[in-house]
Amino acid sequence: MSWQKSPTIEQTILKLNGYYQKSIFIFFLMHPSFYFVLLIIMATKVFNFWMIAILFLKTIDIFTKIKLIKLHKSESMDEKMRELIKAPLNQWLFFSGVGLYPFLLFYGLI
C-alpha cells in the first residue's frame, strides 16, 4: 500500500501511471492482496458472501485505478473531477484496507 500513498489522488494516479506505462502486467502484479485472496479461496474452497465481497472490492479498486489513469491521460476529465483529485487526502485513507480486508477475510473463513 505504501507505493500508492500520496498527498492527493492526482499524485497517486501519476504514480500508478508509471507502473501502468511500464506494463499492464506489472500494474496487476502490484496488487498482491488480490492474488492472496484468490489463493485462500482456492486453498480453503470457501466461496461465500464475504469472500465475494473481498474479490468484488479488490476488482473494483483495480479497474477504478485504470479508469482514472486513462481519464487523467486523455484530459477528458471534467473540471469538478479535476478539483476533487487535487484535494488533499487524509494519511489514514491508504490504511483503510488494512482494517477492512482482514475483518472480511476473518468472517469469510469462519
Order of alpha helices (4+ residues) and beta strands (2+ residues): alpha-alpha-alpha-alpha-alpha-alpha
